[in-house]
Amino acid sequence: MMNLGGNNIHPSEISQAMASALGLAHVEVLLHEEPEAAPRLIAVIHRDELCPTLDAQEIRARLAAVLPTYKIPHELRCVDTWPLTSSGKIAVGRLSDVWSPEARCCCGRRPTTRYGLRFAAHAREAR
């Protein structure tokens, strides 16, 4: 469980809701903290899974139908490959290692791709 702005957040609840609402096979959700910045709720998916026909309003509407506003991630980031542990599970602690500019499809601060622009618009509307 995580605490964001006084709200208790269960990552698995958000992952399951996003997977169901957006038709994703797998979503990892974590709280990302940077120096001198507010903590941000980040959803991580595999780059190939985001449907190009979904626009920001549709993503927001689908997530708002199943999640309260404070549980809707601020950012959606994509990875080309999941970092794995020796037992084959996703290494959540190493996800930030693969957040290079090439691996980031969406970022609430400076989106550069079509998908990033769509999700950033969704994040701005959700605030």
C-alpha positions as CSV (number, residue, x, y, z in Angstrom):
1,M,0.0,0.0,0.0
2,M,1.1,3.6,-0.8
3,N,0.1,6.9,0.6
4,L,-0.4,9.8,-1.8
5,G,-1.7,13.1,-0.5
6,G,-3.3,11.3,2.5
7,N,-5.0,8.8,0.3
8,N,-4.3,5.1,0.7
9,I,-3.5,3.6,-2.7
10,H,-3.2,-0.1,-3.5
11,P,-1.2,-0.6,-6.7
12,S,-2.8,-3.9,-7.6
13,E,-6.3,-2.3,-7.5
14,I,-5.1,0.3,-10.0
15,S,-3.3,-2.2,-12.2
16,Q,-6.3,-4.5,-12.4
17,A,-8.7,-1.6,-13.2
18,M,-6.4,-0.2,-15.9
19,A,-5.8,-3.6,-17.5
20,S,-9.6,-4.2,-17.6
21,A,-10.6,-0.7,-18.7
22,L,-7.9,-0.2,-21.4
23,G,-7.5,-3.9,-22.5
24,L,-3.9,-4.2,-21.3
25,A,-2.3,-7.5,-20.5
26,H,-0.2,-6.1,-17.7
27,V,0.2,-2.8,-15.8
28,E,2.7,-2.0,-13.0
29,V,1.8,1.0,-10.8
30,L,4.3,2.7,-8.5
31,L,4.8,6.0,-6.6
32,H,7.7,7.9,-8.2
33,E,9.5,10.5,-6.1
34,E,12.0,13.0,-7.4
35,P,13.9,15.6,-5.4
36,E,12.0,18.9,-5.1
37,A,8.9,17.5,-6.8
38,A,5.6,16.2,-5.6
39,P,5.3,12.4,-5.7
40,R,3.6,11.1,-8.8
41,L,1.6,8.0,-9.4
42,I,3.1,6.3,-12.5
43,A,1.6,3.5,-14.5
44,V,4.0,1.4,-16.6
45,I,3.0,-0.7,-19.6
46,H,4.7,-2.5,-22.4
47,R,5.1,-0.1,-25.4
48,D,3.2,-2.4,-27.8
49,E,0.0,-2.5,-25.6
50,L,-1.3,1.0,-25.9
51,C,-4.1,1.1,-28.4
52,P,-3.5,3.9,-31.0
53,T,-7.2,4.5,-31.4
54,L,-7.6,5.7,-27.8
55,D,-7.4,9.4,-27.3
56,A,-6.8,11.3,-24.0
57,Q,-10.5,11.9,-23.3
58,E,-11.4,8.2,-23.9
59,I,-8.6,7.0,-21.6
60,R,-9.7,9.5,-18.9
61,A,-13.3,8.5,-19.3
62,R,-12.5,4.8,-19.0
63,L,-10.3,5.2,-16.0
64,A,-12.8,7.6,-14.3
65,A,-15.5,5.0,-14.7
66,V,-13.6,2.5,-12.5
67,L,-11.2,4.6,-10.4
68,P,-11.6,7.7,-8.2
69,T,-9.7,10.7,-9.4
70,Y,-6.9,10.4,-6.9
71,K,-6.1,6.9,-8.2
72,I,-5.8,7.8,-11.8
73,P,-2.1,7.9,-12.6
74,H,-0.4,11.2,-13.3
75,E,1.8,9.6,-16.0
76,L,1.9,6.6,-18.2
77,R,5.3,5.3,-19.1
78,C,6.2,2.6,-21.5
79,V,9.0,0.1,-21.6
80,D,10.3,-1.9,-24.5
81,T,11.0,-4.9,-22.3
82,W,10.1,-5.7,-18.7
83,P,13.1,-6.0,-16.4
84,L,12.9,-9.4,-14.9
85,T,14.2,-11.0,-11.7
86,S,16.1,-14.3,-11.8
87,S,12.8,-16.1,-11.2
88,G,11.2,-14.5,-14.2
89,K,9.0,-12.0,-12.3
90,I,8.9,-8.3,-13.2
91,A,11.5,-6.4,-11.2
92,V,9.5,-3.4,-10.1
93,G,12.4,-1.8,-8.3
94,R,14.4,-1.7,-11.6
95,L,11.6,-0.1,-13.7
96,S,13.1,3.3,-13.4
97,D,16.3,2.0,-14.9
98,V,14.5,1.6,-18.3
99,W,12.9,5.0,-18.3
100,S,15.3,6.5,-20.8
101,P,14.0,9.0,-23.3
102,E,13.7,6.2,-25.9
103,A,11.7,4.0,-23.5
104,R,9.3,6.7,-22.4
105,C,6.2,7.0,-24.5
106,C,4.4,9.3,-22.2
107,C,5.5,11.8,-19.6
108,G,3.4,14.4,-17.9
109,R,6.1,17.0,-18.2
110,R,7.4,16.7,-21.8
111,P,5.5,14.3,-24.0
112,T,7.0,13.8,-27.4
113,T,5.1,11.0,-29.1
114,R,1.5,10.9,-30.2
115,Y,0.6,8.6,-27.3
116,G,2.5,10.8,-24.9
117,L,0.6,13.9,-26.0
118,R,-2.7,12.0,-25.6
119,F,-2.0,10.7,-22.1
120,A,-0.5,14.0,-20.9
121,A,-3.7,15.7,-21.9
122,H,-5.6,13.1,-19.9
123,A,-3.4,13.8,-16.9
124,R,-3.9,17.5,-17.1
125,E,-7.7,17.1,-17.3
126,A,-7.7,14.7,-14.3
127,R,-6.0,17.1,-11.9
